[in-house]
Amino acid sequence: MTSEVPEKGTYVCRHHSIVSIRFVEIDELTLASFNHQNALMGLEIEDISSRQQERVKLSVHFDAAWGVGCEFICHSAEVLSVEPGIPAGSVYT
């Protein structure tokens, strides 16, 4: 996000990407406020393997900007794809 604000009143964003991530063996899933948009402010993935005796290796937290907030633990995560672009229906199109 840049500090530029055009006439329509939203910040100018650059380098949009559509990222697909696969999380494996999810446990302790918590979802809150799921809606039609589910925009994220951030994504935190923490390595917790040194604190666990089971197959759990990662703690994942989706920081909600609007819509779903999500937390879970899992065995692993894999980035499936990163494509330049903006999702269909985005306010940034």
C-alpha positions in Angstrom: 0.0 0.0 0.0 1.3 3.4 -0.9 0.5 6.8 0.7 -1.2 7.9 -2.6 -5.0 8.5 -2.4 -6.8 9.1 -5.7 -10.2 10.8 -6.1 -12.1 7.6 -5.3 -10.7 7.8 -1.7 -8.9 4.4 -1.4 -5.1 4.0 -1.0 -3.2 3.0 -4.1 -1.9 -0.5 -3.7 0.8 -2.1 -5.9 2.2 -5.6 -6.4 -1.1 -7.4 -5.8 -0.7 -11.2 -5.7 -3.1 -14.1 -5.4 -1.4 -16.7 -3.1 -2.6 -20.3 -2.6 -1.4 -22.0 0.5 -2.1 -25.6 1.7 -2.1 -26.4 5.4 -1.7 -30.0 6.3 -3.2 -31.8 9.3 -5.1 -28.9 10.9 -6.1 -29.1 14.5 -7.7 -26.7 17.1 -9.4 -24.6 14.3 -11.2 -21.4 15.4 -13.1 -19.3 12.9 -15.0 -16.1 13.8 -17.0 -13.5 11.8 -17.0 -15.3 8.4 -18.7 -13.1 5.8 -18.8 -12.3 2.1 -15.4 -10.5 2.0 -13.0 -12.0 4.6 -10.2 -9.5 4.0 -7.0 -10.1 5.9 -4.7 -7.6 7.5 -2.0 -10.1 8.0 -1.0 -13.8 8.3 1.3 -15.1 11.0 2.9 -18.5 10.8 5.1 -19.5 13.8 7.3 -22.5 14.1 6.3 -24.3 17.4 8.0 -27.6 16.7 10.4 -27.2 19.6 7.4 -26.9 22.1 5.4 -29.9 20.8 5.8 -33.6 21.2 3.2 -34.5 18.6 3.3 -33.9 14.8 2.2 -30.3 15.3 4.9 -27.9 13.9 3.1 -24.6 13.1 0.8 -22.1 14.7 -1.2 -20.1 12.2 -3.1 -16.9 12.8 -5.1 -15.0 10.1 -5.5 -11.3 11.3 -8.8 -10.1 10.1 -9.3 -6.6 8.5 -12.9 -7.4 7.7 -14.6 -10.7 8.1 -13.1 -14.0 9.2 -10.5 -14.3 11.9 -8.9 -17.7 12.1 -6.4 -19.6 14.2 -5.2 -23.2 14.2 -2.2 -25.4 14.6 -1.0 -27.8 11.8 1.8 -30.2 10.8 3.0 -28.2 7.7 2.2 -25.6 5.1 3.0 -25.4 1.4 2.8 -22.5 -1.0 1.0 -23.9 -4.0 1.1 -20.8 -6.2 1.8 -17.1 -6.3 0.3 -15.2 -9.2 0.4 -11.5 -9.9 -3.2 -10.1 -10.0 -6.2 -9.1 -8.0 -9.0 -11.5 -7.1 -12.3 -11.1 -9.0 -14.7 -8.7 -7.3 -11.9 -6.9 -5.3 -12.4 -3.2 -4.5 -9.0 -2.7 -6.1 -10.0 -3.7 -9.6 
